[in-house]
Amino acid sequence: MTAIEADLRRGNFRIGDRVQLTDPKGRMHTITLEAGKEFHTHRGFIRHDDLIGAPDGSTLTNTVGIEYLAIRPLLADYVMSMPRGAAVVYPKDAGQIVMMGDIFPGAVVVEAGVGSGALSMSLLRAVGESGRVLSFERRTDFATIAQANARAFFGSDHPAWTVTVGDLVESLPAAVEPGTVDRVVLDMLAPWECLDAVGDALIPGGLLICYVATATQLSRVAEAMRDHGGFTEPHAWESMVRDWHLEGLAVRPVHRMHGHTGFLITTRRLAPGVTPPLRKRRPGRGYDADAAEEWTAEDLGERVPSDKRVRRTARSIGDGPRLP
Ligand SMILES: C[S@@+](CC[C@H](N)C(=O)[O-])C[C@H]1O[C@@H](n2cnc3c(N)ncnc32)[C@H](O)[C@@H]1O
């Protein structure tokens, strides 16, 4: 497959290739080349035949003289323009997941849910032909869209990919032997519901990475990882990418950016029977909507100065700051 993908990405444009067309205003359209077909806009059209056989990265003019750049889309371009069932993991987060999730060639990776298949494609590229990506998706319609998207991108069904329609918790134990999965990647509403099944499937030292959209999900999954008892202390972060405008002397960040996509959290599977080492810091109280008591500053991880320290500070201020 790796060789086939390399072949797909190289050489002059062929029938069946996806080509990204960019007009002088930067507007992009993606077409799939077919003999005899035309790509029309409200100002002129392009003949596919004029592109077939042309080198990747060519320019051509349409029937009214508008110039277009024609280039093969990258995976990052493709996932942003392909048909969607569910919301996709953006390329900036997929890059983080592959690196921080330590997805390596030959790895056995479990993924849920599949959604539109955007993240699956990055995982497949990272594990390569010798690896396995076992993806689980509750919804048949989403699984079908994802498989069609991946097939269109890789040119055929990727040999490392298996998609199972079903709930991860119910389907995973039947799909893998306990302790045989290297990495688990969860992008779903309630990853905390899957921790027992994931913990059983992972090899000792295996890694779980979850992508969640909200802070409340992040908090809940972090607490569930701790409560499970078989995982290391979780690590959470988010990434923000700000594009830059590059024009003459106007070199500056763009005015608009994606301020938020999601949070990532990782943890490692401990060996069977091993409990996590004691944390040095006292863990904060977990979120309990029904709890009657008030939240305290300590619950939220704030450092609260001792009464003695506050008294000392108050004394040192005396009558308060004096104006010069
Ligand atoms: C946001 S989408 C995933 C998008 C995907 N990562 C992508 O990049 O295209 C979340 C998916 O998880 C599926 N899902 C939620 N809980 C699940 C579970 N327990 N087992 C399997 N699939 C689940 C949903 O049906 C939905 O399609």
The ligand as a MOL file (V3000), in Angstrom:
LIG
                    3D

  0  0  0     0  0            999 V3000
M  V30 BEGIN CTAB
M  V30 COUNTS 27 29 0 0 0
M  V30 BEGIN ATOM
M  V30 1 C -16.7590 13.2730 16.3230 0
M  V30 2 S -17.0780 11.7540 15.5790 0 CHG=1
M  V30 3 C -15.4790 11.1470 15.1580 0
M  V30 4 C -14.8180 11.8980 14.0360 0
M  V30 5 C -13.5770 11.2390 13.4990 0
M  V30 6 N -12.5450 11.1230 14.5100 0
M  V30 7 C -13.0480 11.9680 12.2670 0
M  V30 8 O -11.9420 12.5400 12.3510 0
M  V30 9 O -13.7010 11.9810 11.2390 0 CHG=-1
M  V30 10 C -17.5400 10.7590 16.9420 0
M  V30 11 C -18.0970 9.4110 16.4900 0
M  V30 12 O -18.0550 8.5050 17.5660 0
M  V30 13 C -19.1290 7.5960 17.4410 0
M  V30 14 N -19.2770 6.9510 18.7640 0
M  V30 15 C -19.6290 7.5530 19.9320 0
M  V30 16 N -19.5580 6.6680 20.9450 0
M  V30 17 C -19.1510 5.4820 20.4140 0
M  V30 18 C -18.8940 4.1800 20.9520 0
M  V30 19 N -19.0370 3.9340 22.2650 0
M  V30 20 N -18.4940 3.2110 20.1180 0
M  V30 21 C -18.3440 3.4430 18.7890 0
M  V30 22 N -18.5670 4.6560 18.2270 0
M  V30 23 C -18.9630 5.6680 19.0180 0
M  V30 24 C -20.2580 8.5020 16.9680 0
M  V30 25 O -21.2780 7.7870 16.3220 0
M  V30 26 C -19.5400 9.4720 16.0320 0
M  V30 27 O -19.5910 9.0490 14.7080 0
M  V30 END ATOM
M  V30 BEGIN BOND
M  V30 1 1 1 2
M  V30 2 1 2 3
M  V30 3 1 2 10
M  V30 4 1 3 4
M  V30 5 1 4 5
M  V30 6 1 5 6
M  V30 7 1 5 7
M  V30 8 2 7 8
M  V30 9 1 7 9
M  V30 10 1 10 11
M  V30 11 1 11 12
M  V30 12 1 11 26
M  V30 13 1 12 13
M  V30 14 1 13 14
M  V30 15 1 13 24
M  V30 16 1 14 15
M  V30 17 1 14 23
M  V30 18 2 15 16
M  V30 19 1 16 17
M  V30 20 1 17 18
M  V30 21 2 17 23
M  V30 22 1 18 19
M  V30 23 2 18 20
M  V30 24 1 20 21
M  V30 25 2 21 22
M  V30 26 1 22 23
M  V30 27 1 24 25
M  V30 28 1 24 26
M  V30 29 1 26 27
M  V30 END BOND
M  V30 END CTAB
M  END
